[in-house]
Amino acid sequence: MSSSRRAPATSPRPIAERHLFGPGPCNPYPEATLALAAPLLGHLDPDFLEVMDETCELLRHMWGTDNRRTLPLSATGSAGMEAAFVNTVSPGDVVVVAVNGLFGERMVDVAGRHGATVVRVDHEWGTPVDAERVAAAHPAPSIIAAVHAETSTGVRSDIAALGAAKGDALLLVDAVTSIGGIELRADEWGIDIGYAGSQKCLGVAPGLAPFTISDRAFERRVEKPSSWYLDLGLLGGYVGEASGSGRTYHHTAPTAMVVSLHAGLQRIAAEGLEKVWDRHAEAGRLLQEGLVDMGLELFAAEGARLPELTTVRVPEGVDSAAVRAYLLGRHNLEIGAGVGEFAASVWRIGLMGHNARPDRVALVLAALKDALDHAR
């Protein structure tokens, strides 16, 4: 009996090189891209284990921590969020979540799925977290959770203030958009659990979740988390707590991605982490000034705007989706839409990693001006 199914295409499919100015991923650092073409190593190869050890140490530098359990999870940033809660939340634990955007909302959802009694502290989208209100929301929470750089709104919150006010609670922080782009000092600020993603200011392709957990938090961890794959106790035998012949197999790590992350982190370290923060700050300043000069209105509250991710209001009468489609078709350039109730009224423009440069700012401003002229 013959099949009516068409044979799959076998000719190579060309992939366009895009200018990625959305909320992530960004265009990777060239060193990270080149590393993907390196010879493949096995996940227990001694050369790869050395790369993994160096990657963990480089991540400690990015996080600003001495936590020995600092590692790249073989998953995206969303799995980092899952790992943070599944390892630290037992049914009935009180978790206070600061909500000032989509990813705070997601924290509420994930914590609840793991049985937490969630106390949410809502803020207007586009404004930073109020540390005093969050700290006062419950007298004795197990965890206080917040997003450092809210990707949905382009807002930075004061994590140091939360750390100073946390009391005996563990401080759990989403640093997906902040790590590698703005100041981040996990130990100094009192961050106990942090997760991030490889695809934003670290300038690497998506697929890894830089993660860190303090000894204090690890000692309070769930003895047997419901997730085998994300169990930090099991993962510790492979990275973070063992080396050389003492390692134990847990899973097949994406070795090419770790090698690429290693190269991207080395690129940042060679430039100097604080200089990279400054480069992002300058690029963000130039972009935001340029947008205002074009007559556009910035969305995030003044004084809390991220340099690496700018949110701007869509002008009245302009079709947001049509402008984004024009930018992609005419300029090969991607910017992001808003989310939630702001899906059609806000654009999100990212200048992350390798894209945080004045020439990239000029490119996106010129392209957006052309798109708006065309739309009007």
MIBA-691746 format. One record per residue (C-alpha): residue number from 1; x, y negated, z negated. Coordinates in Angstrom, 1 decimal, padded with zeros to 4 digits. Example, Ala and Ser with C-alpha at 12.3 -4.5 7.8 and 13.67 -1.06 7.14 Angstrom:
BEGIN
<site num="1" xx="012.3" yy="004.5" zz="-007.8"/>
<site num="2" xx="013.7" yy="001.1" zz="-007.1"/>
This chain:
BEGIN
<site num="1" xx="000.0" yy="000.0" zz="000.0"/>
<site num="2" xx="001.6" yy="-003.3" zz="001.1"/>
<site num="3" xx="001.8" yy="-006.2" zz="-001.3"/>
<site num="4" xx="000.5" yy="-009.6" zz="-000.3"/>
<site num="5" xx="002.9" yy="-011.3" zz="-002.6"/>
<site num="6" xx="005.4" yy="-013.5" zz="-000.8"/>
<site num="7" xx="009.1" yy="-012.8" zz="-001.0"/>
<site num="8" xx="010.9" yy="-015.2" zz="-003.3"/>
<site num="9" xx="013.0" yy="-017.9" zz="-001.8"/>
<site num="10" xx="016.7" yy="-016.9" zz="-001.5"/>
<site num="11" xx="018.3" yy="-020.0" zz="-000.1"/>
<site num="12" xx="020.0" yy="-022.4" zz="-002.6"/>
<site num="13" xx="017.7" yy="-025.2" zz="-003.8"/>
<site num="14" xx="019.5" yy="-028.5" zz="-003.9"/>
<site num="15" xx="019.2" yy="-030.4" zz="-007.2"/>
<site num="16" xx="019.1" yy="-034.2" zz="-006.9"/>
<site num="17" xx="021.4" yy="-036.1" zz="-009.2"/>
<site num="18" xx="019.1" yy="-038.4" zz="-011.2"/>
<site num="19" xx="019.8" yy="-041.4" zz="-013.3"/>
<site num="20" xx="018.4" yy="-040.2" zz="-016.6"/>
<site num="21" xx="017.2" yy="-043.3" zz="-018.5"/>
<site num="22" xx="014.4" yy="-041.7" zz="-020.4"/>
<site num="23" xx="014.2" yy="-040.6" zz="-024.0"/>
<site num="24" xx="016.5" yy="-037.6" zz="-023.3"/>
<site num="25" xx="018.2" yy="-035.7" zz="-021.8"/>
<site num="26" xx="020.7" yy="-038.3" zz="-020.6"/>
<site num="27" xx="023.4" yy="-038.0" zz="-018.0"/>
<site num="28" xx="026.1" yy="-035.9" zz="-019.7"/>
<site num="29" xx="029.6" yy="-037.0" zz="-020.4"/>
<site num="30" xx="031.7" yy="-035.8" zz="-017.4"/>
<site num="31" xx="033.9" yy="-033.7" zz="-019.7"/>
<site num="32" xx="030.8" yy="-031.8" zz="-020.9"/>
<site num="33" xx="029.6" yy="-031.1" zz="-017.4"/>
<site num="34" xx="033.0" yy="-029.9" zz="-016.3"/>
<site num="35" xx="033.2" yy="-027.6" zz="-019.3"/>
<site num="36" xx="030.1" yy="-025.7" zz="-018.1"/>
<site num="37" xx="032.2" yy="-024.4" zz="-015.1"/>
<site num="38" xx="034.9" yy="-023.0" zz="-017.4"/>
<site num="39" xx="035.4" yy="-019.2" zz="-017.4"/>
<site num="40" xx="032.7" yy="-017.5" zz="-019.5"/>
<site num="41" xx="033.7" yy="-016.1" zz="-022.9"/>
<site num="42" xx="032.0" yy="-013.5" zz="-024.9"/>
<site num="43" xx="030.4" yy="-014.6" zz="-028.2"/>
<site num="44" xx="032.9" yy="-012.6" zz="-030.3"/>
<site num="45" xx="036.0" yy="-013.4" zz="-028.2"/>
<site num="46" xx="038.7" yy="-014.8" zz="-030.4"/>
<site num="47" xx="039.1" yy="-017.8" zz="-028.1"/>
<site num="48" xx="035.4" yy="-018.6" zz="-028.4"/>
<site num="49" xx="035.5" yy="-018.2" zz="-032.2"/>
<site num="50" xx="038.2" yy="-020.9" zz="-032.2"/>
<site num="51" xx="036.0" yy="-023.2" zz="-030.1"/>
<site num="52" xx="033.1" yy="-022.6" zz="-032.4"/>
<site num="53" xx="035.2" yy="-023.4" zz="-035.5"/>
<site num="54" xx="036.4" yy="-026.6" zz="-033.9"/>
<site num="55" xx="032.9" yy="-027.5" zz="-032.8"/>
<site num="56" xx="031.6" yy="-027.1" zz="-036.3"/>
<site num="57" xx="034.4" yy="-029.4" zz="-037.6"/>
<site num="58" xx="033.6" yy="-031.9" zz="-034.9"/>
<site num="59" xx="030.0" yy="-031.8" zz="-035.9"/>
<site num="60" xx="030.9" yy="-032.6" zz="-039.5"/>
<site num="61" xx="032.6" yy="-035.7" zz="-038.2"/>
<site num="62" xx="029.5" yy="-036.7" zz="-036.2"/>
<site num="63" xx="027.2" yy="-036.1" zz="-039.2"/>
<site num="64" xx="029.6" yy="-037.7" zz="-041.7"/>
<site num="65" xx="029.6" yy="-034.7" zz="-044.0"/>
<site num="66" xx="031.9" yy="-032.1" zz="-045.6"/>
<site num="67" xx="029.1" yy="-029.5" zz="-045.6"/>
<site num="68" xx="030.6" yy="-026.1" zz="-044.7"/>
<site num="69" xx="027.3" yy="-025.0" zz="-043.3"/>
<site num="70" xx="027.4" yy="-027.3" zz="-040.3"/>
<site num="71" xx="026.8" yy="-025.6" zz="-037.0"/>
<site num="72" xx="025.2" yy="-025.7" zz="-033.6"/>
<site num="73" xx="022.0" yy="-023.7" zz="-033.7"/>
<site num="74" xx="021.4" yy="-021.7" zz="-030.5"/>
<site num="75" xx="018.2" yy="-023.6" zz="-029.7"/>
<site num="76" xx="016.8" yy="-027.1" zz="-029.1"/>
<site num="77" xx="016.2" yy="-029.8" zz="-031.6"/>
<site num="78" xx="012.6" yy="-028.6" zz="-032.2"/>
<site num="79" xx="014.0" yy="-025.3" zz="-033.5"/>
<site num="80" xx="016.3" yy="-027.4" zz="-035.7"/>
<site num="81" xx="013.2" yy="-028.8" zz="-037.3"/>
<site num="82" xx="011.8" yy="-025.3" zz="-037.7"/>
<site num="83" xx="015.0" yy="-024.1" zz="-039.2"/>
<site num="84" xx="015.0" yy="-027.0" zz="-041.7"/>
<site num="85" xx="011.6" yy="-026.2" zz="-043.0"/>
<site num="86" xx="011.6" yy="-022.4" zz="-042.8"/>
<site num="87" xx="014.7" yy="-022.1" zz="-044.9"/>
<site num="88" xx="013.6" yy="-024.6" zz="-047.6"/>
<site num="89" xx="009.8" yy="-024.5" zz="-048.0"/>
<site num="90" xx="007.9" yy="-021.9" zz="-050.0"/>
<site num="91" xx="004.1" yy="-021.8" zz="-050.1"/>
<site num="92" xx="002.8" yy="-024.5" zz="-052.4"/>
<site num="93" xx="006.0" yy="-026.7" zz="-052.4"/>
<site num="94" xx="005.2" yy="-030.4" zz="-052.2"/>
<site num="95" xx="006.7" yy="-032.0" zz="-049.2"/>
<site num="96" xx="006.4" yy="-035.8" zz="-048.7"/>
<site num="97" xx="006.7" yy="-036.8" zz="-045.1"/>
<site num="98" xx="007.2" yy="-040.3" zz="-043.8"/>
<site num="99" xx="005.1" yy="-040.6" zz="-040.6"/>
<site num="100" xx="005.9" yy="-043.6" zz="-038.3"/>
<site num="101" xx="005.6" yy="-041.8" zz="-035.0"/>
<site num="102" xx="005.2" yy="-038.5" zz="-033.1"/>
<site num="103" xx="008.1" yy="-036.7" zz="-034.7"/>
<site num="104" xx="007.0" yy="-037.5" zz="-038.2"/>
<site num="105" xx="003.6" yy="-036.1" zz="-037.2"/>
<site num="106" xx="005.4" yy="-033.0" zz="-036.0"/>
<site num="107" xx="007.2" yy="-032.6" zz="-039.4"/>
<site num="108" xx="003.7" yy="-032.6" zz="-041.1"/>
<site num="109" xx="002.6" yy="-029.8" zz="-038.8"/>
<site num="110" xx="005.7" yy="-027.7" zz="-039.2"/>
<site num="111" xx="005.9" yy="-028.1" zz="-043.0"/>
<site num="112" xx="002.2" yy="-027.2" zz="-043.2"/>
<site num="113" xx="002.7" yy="-024.1" zz="-041.1"/>
<site num="114" xx="005.2" yy="-022.9" zz="-043.7"/>
<site num="115" xx="002.8" yy="-023.3" zz="-046.5"/>
<site num="116" xx="003.8" yy="-026.7" zz="-047.9"/>
<site num="117" xx="001.5" yy="-029.0" zz="-049.7"/>
<site num="118" xx="002.1" yy="-032.0" zz="-047.5"/>
<site num="119" xx="001.8" yy="-035.5" zz="-048.7"/>
<site num="120" xx="001.9" yy="-037.8" zz="-045.7"/>
<site num="121" xx="002.9" yy="-041.5" zz="-046.0"/>
<site num="122" xx="001.6" yy="-043.2" zz="-042.9"/>
<site num="123" xx="003.2" yy="-046.3" zz="-041.3"/>
<site num="124" xx="002.1" yy="-048.3" zz="-038.3"/>
<site num="125" xx="003.8" yy="-046.9" zz="-035.2"/>
<site num="126" xx="006.6" yy="-049.3" zz="-034.1"/>
<site num="127" xx="007.6" yy="-050.0" zz="-037.7"/>
<site num="128" xx="010.3" yy="-048.4" zz="-039.9"/>
<site num="129" xx="009.8" yy="-046.2" zz="-042.9"/>
<site num="130" xx="009.2" yy="-048.0" zz="-046.3"/>
<site num="131" xx="011.5" yy="-046.1" zz="-048.7"/>
<site num="132" xx="009.7" yy="-047.4" zz="-051.8"/>
<site num="133" xx="006.3" yy="-046.2" zz="-050.7"/>
<site num="134" xx="007.6" yy="-042.8" zz="-049.7"/>
<site num="135" xx="009.4" yy="-042.3" zz="-053.0"/>
<site num="136" xx="006.3" yy="-043.3" zz="-054.9"/>
<site num="137" xx="004.0" yy="-041.0" zz="-053.0"/>
<site num="138" xx="004.5" yy="-038.1" zz="-055.4"/>
<site num="139" xx="006.2" yy="-037.8" zz="-058.8"/>
<site num="140" xx="008.1" yy="-034.6" zz="-058.1"/>
<site num="141" xx="008.3" yy="-033.4" zz="-054.5"/>
<site num="142" xx="010.5" yy="-030.5" zz="-053.5"/>
<site num="143" xx="011.4" yy="-032.3" zz="-050.2"/>
<site num="144" xx="011.2" yy="-035.8" zz="-048.8"/>
<site num="145" xx="011.3" yy="-035.7" zz="-045.0"/>
<site num="146" xx="011.8" yy="-038.6" zz="-042.5"/>
<site num="147" xx="012.9" yy="-039.4" zz="-039.0"/>
<site num="148" xx="016.1" yy="-041.5" zz="-038.7"/>
<site num="149" xx="015.5" yy="-042.7" zz="-035.1"/>
<site num="150" xx="011.9" yy="-042.2" zz="-034.1"/>
<site num="151" xx="012.0" yy="-041.2" zz="-030.4"/>
<site num="152" xx="008.4" yy="-042.0" zz="-029.8"/>
<site num="153" xx="008.6" yy="-045.7" zz="-030.8"/>
<site num="154" xx="012.3" yy="-046.6" zz="-030.6"/>
<site num="155" xx="012.5" yy="-047.4" zz="-034.4"/>
<site num="156" xx="015.4" yy="-046.9" zz="-036.8"/>
<site num="157" xx="014.6" yy="-046.3" zz="-040.5"/>
<site num="158" xx="016.8" yy="-046.9" zz="-043.5"/>
<site num="159" xx="017.8" yy="-043.3" zz="-044.5"/>
<site num="160" xx="020.3" yy="-044.6" zz="-047.1"/>
<site num="161" xx="017.4" yy="-046.2" zz="-049.0"/>
<site num="162" xx="015.5" yy="-043.0" zz="-049.0"/>
<site num="163" xx="018.5" yy="-041.1" zz="-050.3"/>
<site num="164" xx="018.9" yy="-043.6" zz="-053.1"/>
<site num="165" xx="015.3" yy="-043.1" zz="-054.1"/>
<site num="166" xx="014.9" yy="-039.4" zz="-053.6"/>
<site num="167" xx="015.5" yy="-038.3" zz="-057.2"/>
<site num="168" xx="015.7" yy="-034.5" zz="-057.5"/>
<site num="169" xx="014.0" yy="-033.9" zz="-054.1"/>
<site num="170" xx="015.9" yy="-032.7" zz="-051.1"/>
<site num="171" xx="016.2" yy="-035.2" zz="-048.3"/>
<site num="172" xx="015.4" yy="-033.7" zz="-044.9"/>
<site num="173" xx="016.2" yy="-035.9" zz="-041.9"/>
<site num="174" xx="015.6" yy="-035.7" zz="-038.1"/>
<site num="175" xx="018.6" yy="-037.2" zz="-036.4"/>
<site num="176" xx="017.9" yy="-035.9" zz="-032.9"/>
<site num="177" xx="018.1" yy="-039.4" zz="-031.3"/>
<site num="178" xx="020.5" yy="-041.0" zz="-033.8"/>
<site num="179" xx="023.5" yy="-038.7" zz="-034.0"/>
<site num="180" xx="026.4" yy="-040.0" zz="-031.9"/>
<site num="181" xx="024.5" yy="-043.2" zz="-031.1"/>
<site num="182" xx="024.1" yy="-045.2" zz="-034.4"/>
<site num="183" xx="025.7" yy="-045.1" zz="-037.8"/>
<site num="184" xx="025.0" yy="-041.8" zz="-039.6"/>
<site num="185" xx="026.6" yy="-040.9" zz="-042.9"/>
<site num="186" xx="025.0" yy="-037.7" zz="-044.3"/>
<site num="187" xx="027.0" yy="-037.3" zz="-047.5"/>
<site num="188" xx="027.1" yy="-041.0" zz="-048.3"/>
<site num="189" xx="023.3" yy="-041.4" zz="-047.8"/>
<site num="190" xx="022.3" yy="-038.2" zz="-049.6"/>
<site num="191" xx="021.0" yy="-036.2" zz="-046.7"/>
<site num="192" xx="020.6" yy="-032.6" zz="-047.7"/>
<site num="193" xx="019.3" yy="-031.1" zz="-044.5"/>
<site num="194" xx="019.7" yy="-032.6" zz="-041.1"/>
<site num="195" xx="019.0" yy="-031.4" zz="-037.6"/>
<site num="196" xx="019.7" yy="-033.0" zz="-034.1"/>
<site num="197" xx="019.9" yy="-032.1" zz="-030.4"/>
<site num="198" xx="022.7" yy="-031.9" zz="-028.0"/>
<site num="199" xx="021.0" yy="-033.8" zz="-025.1"/>
<site num="200" xx="020.8" yy="-037.4" zz="-026.3"/>
<site num="201" xx="023.7" yy="-039.5" zz="-027.7"/>
<site num="202" xx="026.0" yy="-036.6" zz="-027.9"/>
<site num="203" xx="026.0" yy="-036.6" zz="-024.1"/>
<site num="204" xx="025.6" yy="-032.8" zz="-023.5"/>
<site num="205" xx="022.8" yy="-030.8" zz="-021.8"/>
<site num="206" xx="019.8" yy="-029.6" zz="-023.8"/>
<site num="207" xx="020.0" yy="-026.3" zz="-025.6"/>
<site num="208" xx="021.8" yy="-026.7" zz="-028.9"/>
<site num="209" xx="020.7" yy="-028.1" zz="-032.2"/>
<site num="210" xx="023.5" yy="-029.5" zz="-034.4"/>
<site num="211" xx="022.5" yy="-028.7" zz="-038.0"/>
<site num="212" xx="023.8" yy="-029.3" zz="-041.5"/>
<site num="213" xx="022.7" yy="-028.3" zz="-044.9"/>
<site num="214" xx="024.3" yy="-029.2" zz="-048.3"/>
<site num="215" xx="025.3" yy="-026.7" zz="-050.9"/>
<site num="216" xx="022.6" yy="-028.2" zz="-053.1"/>
<site num="217" xx="019.9" yy="-027.4" zz="-050.5"/>
<site num="218" xx="021.3" yy="-024.0" zz="-049.6"/>
<site num="219" xx="021.2" yy="-022.9" zz="-053.3"/>
<site num="220" xx="017.4" yy="-023.8" zz="-053.3"/>
<site num="221" xx="016.7" yy="-022.0" zz="-050.0"/>
<site num="222" xx="014.0" yy="-019.5" zz="-049.4"/>
<site num="223" xx="015.5" yy="-016.0" zz="-050.2"/>
<site num="224" xx="014.0" yy="-014.3" zz="-047.2"/>
<site num="225" xx="012.7" yy="-016.8" zz="-044.6"/>
<site num="226" xx="009.9" yy="-015.7" zz="-042.3"/>
<site num="227" xx="012.2" yy="-016.3" zz="-039.3"/>
<site num="228" xx="015.0" yy="-013.8" zz="-038.9"/>
<site num="229" xx="016.6" yy="-015.8" zz="-036.0"/>
<site num="230" xx="016.7" yy="-019.1" zz="-038.0"/>
<site num="231" xx="017.7" yy="-017.6" zz="-041.3"/>
<site num="232" xx="020.7" yy="-019.7" zz="-042.4"/>
<site num="233" xx="021.9" yy="-017.0" zz="-044.8"/>
<site num="234" xx="022.3" yy="-014.6" zz="-041.8"/>
<site num="235" xx="023.7" yy="-017.2" zz="-039.5"/>
<site num="236" xx="026.3" yy="-018.0" zz="-042.1"/>
<site num="237" xx="028.0" yy="-014.7" zz="-041.5"/>
<site num="238" xx="028.7" yy="-015.8" zz="-037.9"/>
<site num="239" xx="029.4" yy="-019.5" zz="-038.3"/>
<site num="240" xx="030.0" yy="-021.8" zz="-041.3"/>
<site num="241" xx="031.0" yy="-019.2" zz="-043.9"/>
<site num="242" xx="033.3" yy="-016.8" zz="-042.2"/>
<site num="243" xx="036.2" yy="-016.8" zz="-039.8"/>
<site num="244" xx="038.3" yy="-014.4" zz="-037.8"/>
<site num="245" xx="037.7" yy="-010.7" zz="-038.5"/>
<site num="246" xx="035.3" yy="-011.5" zz="-041.3"/>
<site num="247" xx="032.6" yy="-012.6" zz="-039.0"/>
<site num="248" xx="029.4" yy="-010.6" zz="-038.6"/>
<site num="249" xx="027.3" yy="-010.4" zz="-035.4"/>
<site num="250" xx="024.0" yy="-012.2" zz="-035.6"/>
<site num="251" xx="023.0" yy="-013.1" zz="-032.0"/>
<site num="252" xx="024.5" yy="-013.7" zz="-028.6"/>
<site num="253" xx="025.5" yy="-017.3" zz="-028.8"/>
<site num="254" xx="025.2" yy="-019.4" zz="-025.6"/>
<site num="255" xx="029.0" yy="-019.6" zz="-025.2"/>
<site num="256" xx="029.0" yy="-021.9" zz="-022.2"/>
<site num="257" xx="026.8" yy="-024.4" zz="-023.9"/>
<site num="258" xx="029.0" yy="-024.4" zz="-027.0"/>
<site num="259" xx="032.1" yy="-024.9" zz="-024.9"/>
<site num="260" xx="030.3" yy="-027.9" zz="-023.2"/>
<site num="261" xx="029.3" yy="-029.3" zz="-026.6"/>
<site num="262" xx="032.8" yy="-029.0" zz="-027.8"/>
<site num="263" xx="034.0" yy="-031.0" zz="-024.8"/>
<site num="264" xx="031.4" yy="-033.7" zz="-025.3"/>
<site num="265" xx="032.2" yy="-034.0" zz="-029.0"/>
<site num="266" xx="035.9" yy="-034.2" zz="-028.2"/>
<site num="267" xx="035.2" yy="-037.0" zz="-025.8"/>
<site num="268" xx="033.4" yy="-039.0" zz="-028.5"/>
<site num="269" xx="036.1" yy="-038.3" zz="-031.1"/>
<site num="270" xx="038.8" yy="-039.4" zz="-028.6"/>
<site num="271" xx="037.0" yy="-042.7" zz="-028.0"/>
<site num="272" xx="036.4" yy="-043.1" zz="-031.7"/>
<site num="273" xx="032.9" yy="-042.5" zz="-033.3"/>
<site num="274" xx="032.5" yy="-046.1" zz="-034.6"/>
<site num="275" xx="033.5" yy="-047.4" zz="-031.2"/>
<site num="276" xx="030.9" yy="-045.2" zz="-029.6"/>
<site num="277" xx="028.3" yy="-046.6" zz="-032.0"/>
<site num="278" xx="029.4" yy="-050.1" zz="-031.0"/>
<site num="279" xx="029.2" yy="-049.2" zz="-027.3"/>
<site num="280" xx="025.6" yy="-048.1" zz="-027.8"/>
<site num="281" xx="024.8" yy="-051.3" zz="-029.8"/>
<site num="282" xx="026.1" yy="-053.5" zz="-027.0"/>
<site num="283" xx="024.3" yy="-051.6" zz="-024.3"/>
<site num="284" xx="021.0" yy="-051.8" zz="-026.2"/>
<site num="285" xx="021.5" yy="-055.5" zz="-026.8"/>
<site num="286" xx="022.1" yy="-056.2" zz="-023.1"/>
<site num="287" xx="019.1" yy="-054.1" zz="-022.1"/>
<site num="288" xx="016.7" yy="-055.7" zz="-024.6"/>
<site num="289" xx="017.9" yy="-059.2" zz="-023.7"/>
<site num="290" xx="017.5" yy="-058.4" zz="-020.0"/>
<site num="291" xx="013.9" yy="-057.1" zz="-020.5"/>
<site num="292" xx="012.9" yy="-060.2" zz="-022.4"/>
<site num="293" xx="014.4" yy="-062.4" zz="-019.7"/>
<site num="294" xx="012.2" yy="-060.6" zz="-017.2"/>
<site num="295" xx="009.2" yy="-061.6" zz="-019.3"/>
<site num="296" xx="008.6" yy="-058.2" zz="-020.9"/>
<site num="297" xx="007.6" yy="-057.6" zz="-024.5"/>
<site num="298" xx="009.5" yy="-055.2" zz="-026.7"/>
<site num="299" xx="007.3" yy="-052.7" zz="-028.7"/>
<site num="300" xx="009.4" yy="-051.9" zz="-031.8"/>
<site num="301" xx="009.6" yy="-054.2" zz="-034.8"/>
<site num="302" xx="012.4" yy="-056.8" zz="-034.6"/>
<site num="303" xx="015.2" yy="-055.8" zz="-036.9"/>
<site num="304" xx="014.4" yy="-052.0" zz="-036.6"/>
<site num="305" xx="015.0" yy="-051.5" zz="-032.8"/>
<site num="306" xx="017.2" yy="-048.7" zz="-031.7"/>
<site num="307" xx="019.9" yy="-049.7" zz="-029.3"/>
<site num="308" xx="019.9" yy="-046.2" zz="-027.6"/>
<site num="309" xx="016.2" yy="-046.1" zz="-027.0"/>
<site num="310" xx="014.2" yy="-049.2" zz="-026.2"/>
<site num="311" xx="010.4" yy="-049.3" zz="-026.1"/>
<site num="312" xx="008.8" yy="-051.9" zz="-023.9"/>
<site num="313" xx="005.2" yy="-052.8" zz="-023.3"/>
<site num="314" xx="003.8" yy="-052.2" zz="-019.8"/>
<site num="315" xx="002.6" yy="-055.6" zz="-018.4"/>
<site num="316" xx="-001.1" yy="-056.0" zz="-018.2"/>
<site num="317" xx="-002.5" yy="-054.8" zz="-014.8"/>
<site num="318" xx="000.5" yy="-052.7" zz="-014.1"/>
<site num="319" xx="000.1" yy="-048.9" zz="-013.6"/>
<site num="320" xx="002.7" yy="-047.3" zz="-015.9"/>
<site num="321" xx="002.8" yy="-044.0" zz="-014.0"/>
<site num="322" xx="003.0" yy="-045.6" zz="-010.6"/>
<site num="323" xx="006.1" yy="-047.7" zz="-011.7"/>
<site num="324" xx="007.8" yy="-044.6" zz="-013.0"/>
<site num="325" xx="007.0" yy="-042.7" zz="-009.8"/>
<site num="326" xx="008.4" yy="-045.6" zz="-007.7"/>
<site num="327" xx="011.6" yy="-045.6" zz="-009.8"/>
<site num="328" xx="012.1" yy="-041.9" zz="-009.3"/>
<site num="329" xx="011.3" yy="-041.9" zz="-005.6"/>
<site num="330" xx="013.1" yy="-045.1" zz="-004.6"/>
<site num="331" xx="015.9" yy="-045.4" zz="-007.1"/>
<site num="332" xx="016.3" yy="-041.8" zz="-008.2"/>
<site num="333" xx="015.9" yy="-043.1" zz="-011.7"/>
<site num="334" xx="013.9" yy="-041.8" zz="-014.6"/>
<site num="335" xx="012.4" yy="-043.7" zz="-017.5"/>
<site num="336" xx="009.9" yy="-042.3" zz="-020.0"/>
<site num="337" xx="006.3" yy="-042.9" zz="-020.7"/>
<site num="338" xx="005.0" yy="-043.6" zz="-024.1"/>
<site num="339" xx="003.3" yy="-040.9" zz="-026.2"/>
<site num="340" xx="-000.1" yy="-040.6" zz="-028.0"/>
<site num="341" xx="-002.3" yy="-043.7" zz="-027.8"/>
<site num="342" xx="000.6" yy="-045.6" zz="-026.2"/>
<site num="343" xx="001.1" yy="-043.1" zz="-023.3"/>
<site num="344" xx="000.1" yy="-045.6" zz="-020.7"/>
<site num="345" xx="001.0" yy="-048.8" zz="-022.4"/>
<site num="346" xx="004.7" yy="-048.3" zz="-023.3"/>
<site num="347" xx="007.8" yy="-047.3" zz="-021.4"/>
<site num="348" xx="010.8" yy="-045.7" zz="-023.2"/>
<site num="349" xx="014.2" yy="-046.5" zz="-021.7"/>
<site num="350" xx="017.2" yy="-044.6" zz="-023.0"/>
<site num="351" xx="020.9" yy="-045.6" zz="-022.9"/>
<site num="352" xx="022.5" yy="-042.6" zz="-024.5"/>
<site num="353" xx="026.0" yy="-041.1" zz="-024.4"/>
<site num="354" xx="027.6" yy="-041.7" zz="-021.0"/>
<site num="355" xx="024.8" yy="-044.0" zz="-020.0"/>
<site num="356" xx="025.5" yy="-046.5" zz="-022.8"/>
<site num="357" xx="027.5" yy="-048.8" zz="-020.5"/>
<site num="358" xx="027.0" yy="-052.3" zz="-019.1"/>
<site num="359" xx="026.9" yy="-051.1" zz="-015.5"/>
<site num="360" xx="024.2" yy="-048.6" zz="-016.4"/>
<site num="361" xx="022.2" yy="-051.5" zz="-018.0"/>
<site num="362" xx="022.5" yy="-053.5" zz="-014.8"/>
<site num="363" xx="021.3" yy="-050.6" zz="-012.7"/>
<site num="364" xx="018.2" yy="-049.9" zz="-014.8"/>
<site num="365" xx="017.3" yy="-053.6" zz="-015.0"/>
<site num="366" xx="017.6" yy="-054.2" zz="-011.3"/>
<site num="367" xx="015.6" yy="-051.1" zz="-010.5"/>
<site num="368" xx="012.8" yy="-052.0" zz="-012.9"/>
<site num="369" xx="012.6" yy="-055.5" zz="-011.5"/>
<site num="370" xx="012.2" yy="-054.1" zz="-008.0"/>
<site num="371" xx="009.6" yy="-051.6" zz="-009.2"/>
<site num="372" xx="007.6" yy="-054.4" zz="-011.0"/>
<site num="373" xx="007.8" yy="-056.7" zz="-007.9"/>
<site num="374" xx="006.5" yy="-053.8" zz="-005.8"/>
<site num="375" xx="003.7" yy="-053.1" zz="-008.3"/>
<site num="376" xx="002.5" yy="-056.7" zz="-008.4"/>
